[in-house]
Amino acid sequence: MTDLTLSLEITALGMGLVFGAILLLWLTMILLTTFTADKKSNSGSPVASDSPDADSVPEAGFKAQAAALAVAIALTEQGQSTAHPLHEPPTAIVSAWQLGMRTSQRAQKGNFRNR
């Protein structure tokens, strides 16, 4: 067997194992969701809920309430924010390190003159 055929066989075996594992996980997820999903009762008795007015508000109402609550929280946090923009220092301030580096760069380029 040549090295090329051996490497192709190893590659095919590895890819087959990877795709086989993906398919096995997919099948497991389908089975778990099938067996553990809540079944809707057809007997006519309503499902008990924690809140007494759960049936009185449609789902669109829940979404609107959640959106209103999110906006109220965001506006409250924005009003309490202590963040402020940072002002940059004037450009005339150059540290000793920057001055030394710029001087050495100018000297390397030949633009440095002693005055």
N, C-alpha and C positions, 0 to 999 in steps of 0.2 A: 504494500500500500504506500502510496506517495503521501507526502506531507499535505498536499492540497486536498486530497480526498478525505484524509483523516480530519483536517480542520473543518471541512464542509459538513462531515457527519456530526462532529461535536457541536457545531453551530446549529444544525437542524435539530439535534436532540435538545439543546438548551432552549431554543425558541419554542419547540413543541411542549416542553415542560412548563414554560412561562404561560403560554396560551391555554394549556390545559388547566393550570391553577386559576387563571382568570375565569374560565368557563365554570369551574367548580365553585368558585366564590359567587358567581352570578346565579347559578342554580340554587345555592344555599340561601342567598338573599331572597330569591323568589319564593322558596319554600317557607322561609321564616315569615315573610310578610303575608303569605296566604294563610298560614295556620295561626298567627298571632293577631291578625286584624280584627277589630271589633265588628261584630255582625250587627246589622240593624234589625231591631226586633219588629216583627210583623204582627205581634199580638195586640197592638193598639195601646199598650201601657207606655206612657212617656218615660224617658230615661231621667233619673234623678240628677239634678244639677246642684252645684254649691250655692248659686245665687238665685234668689226668688224671682227676679225679673229677667232671667236669661232669655225667655221666649218673647218678651215684650219688645226687645231692641233687635232689629235686623242686623245682619252682618255688616252691611254698609254703615250702619250707625256705629258699630264697634270700630271700624276703620277711621271714621270721622273723629270719634272721641280720641283714638290713639294719636291721630295727626294733631289734633288740637292740644293734647297734652304735651307732645313733643315740641311743638312751637312755643308753648308756655315755658317749658323748661329751658329751651334755648334762649329765649328772651331774658329770662331771669339770670341765667349764667352770664349772658353778655353784659347785663347791667352791673353785675358784681365783679367783672373782670378788672384786674389791676394791671393788665398788660399795657405798655406804652411803647411807642416806636423809639428805637435807639438812634441817637444822633451820632453821626460820624465826626471824629475829631478833624480839625482843620488840617489841610494837606501840608502845611508848612512844618509840622512837627515830624521830624525824622529821628528815629532812634539811632544810637551809636552803632548798633549792629548793622542797620540798613545803610548808614553812611559809609561804614567800612567796606561792606560788600559792593556798594555802587562804585566806590573809589577803586577797588581792586579790579572790577569789571572794566572800568574805563582804562585802567593802566594796561590790562591785557589786550584791549582793542587798539591801543596806541593813541587814544584820544586824551590822555592825561598830560597836562603841561604844568610845570612848577611856575608859579607866578610870584 
